[in-house]
C-alpha cells in the first residue's frame, strides 16, 4: 500500500478517532487531524506527529481547507445524544463533507456506521447512521462504510454501559432487549479494518458488516462479563413492560452513561444486529492472530481500566448543549452579565502540595465541599439528562485539556498554577470554576478560587440568586477543605 498518502481524520477528540490516529501513524501514513477545538489535542502523545487543523464539519469553507491535498478522509462524526434534531445535523454534515471531498479530489472516504437489520423499521439513531452511509456512498467519492454493532473496548459507551450494569446489579429486572442477538467486535479489530480500508481499490464503493467471532444476547454478554470479571453469576429477570425510553433512564441512573446517550444505544439493541456477510476479508485480511472473541476483548478492556491506560472514552466528546467557547476575558462579555464568586486564602504549605490536591479533585476524591449538596445536584442533573457526577476522571493522577471531570470539562491546565473547568451540567447559562495556586509578596502560598456564571435570560439570573445563599457552604467549604487537605499533606 502507498503509505505516503495524506489521511484526514475527523472526530479525533472522540473515542474511535483518538485511537485511530496512532494506528495510522504506525502504518506509515501522514495524518491530518481535524477538530473544532484543537487545544483539546495538545496533550495527546501523537500531537507533534500530525498536522492539526481547526474546522467544523458543518462549515463548508472550513471543510474545504481541511481536505486540501487529502488522499483518504475518515468520517467519524455522528450526533449521538445531541438532541432531538440530531438526524438533520447528521444529514447536513454528511452532505457538506461528501460534496467537499468530491470537489477536493479525495480518493476515498471511510465511514464507521452502525450494523442494522434489513427490511425493519429502524430506531432513529440507526436510521440516521444508515442515511449518513448512503449519503457518503452517493457523494461521487469511492467510499467504504464499515457497519459495527457493540464495540468492546475500555472507554466505549457500549462497554461502559455493560460494565456498570453488570458490576452494580447482581440482581436486576431487565427489558426484553436483553434477549436480542448481537455480534460485538473488539475495538482493536475495528481499528484494524479502519486502517486497512485506506488502501482499498478505487472501484470499491460499498458497505461491509464487521463483527467478532461470537454472537450473543445481551443477557449472555452480562453473564460472560461477570465470569471474566470474577463476579458471581447475575440473576436477570426480563420484564417486557420496560420500554426503550424507560430503559434509557434506568441505564442513565445506574451507569455513568447519561440517558441522552443511553437512549440511542438502547434503541439500537432492540434490533438483532448480526453480520450477514464478511466480504471485508476480500480487501482487508483479518488480523493474523484471528478476530478477538468476547471474553478476551473484555479481559483486554478491564486490564486497561485497571492499568489506568484508557486513552479515549465516550466522555471525550462534550455533552450536548455544553458551552464550546472559552472563558471570556471581558467581565462584561458581549454586553451581558458575568456573576463571580471569588475567594482567596494563604495556605501553610508549598505550592506543589496545594497543586497536588487541586489536580486530584473530583472522581473518587470528591469536591472537598458539601457532599450532600453536590450529590443532590448531581442526581438532579442526571434526571434532566446531564452527566451528573458519574463520569469521574480519565486518570486519578493527572488532568489534560479536554478531559471530562464529573460534570465539568477541563478547559485549561497550567502545571502548578491553574486549573480551569467549564461546566457541562444542565444550567440556564454558562459556568466555569477556576482554581489557582500563587505566592504573595511574603512568599506565602496563596490559593485563589473563582466561580463564574454567565446567565441566559431571566431563568439564568434567577438561578444565580437562588443558589447564592449556599455559596458559603459550597464554595467556601471547598476553599477551606482544599487548603486543609494541602496542609495535611505537608505534615
Helices and strands as residue ranges (DSSP letters): E 6-9, H 15-26, E 30-35, G 38-41, G 47-49, E 51-54, H 60-67, E 72-75, H 86-103, E 108-114, H 124-137, E 143-148, E 151-152, H 157-168, E 171-174, G 176-179, E 181-182, E 185-186, H 187-197, E 206-209, E 216-217, H 218-228, E 235-238, H 244-254, H 259-269, G 279-282, H 294-306, G 314-316, G 333-335, E 339-347, H 351-359, G 363-365, H 371-383, E 404-405, E 408-414, E 418-423, E 429-439, E 445-455, H 457-467, G 468-470, H 471-471, I 472-476, H 477-489
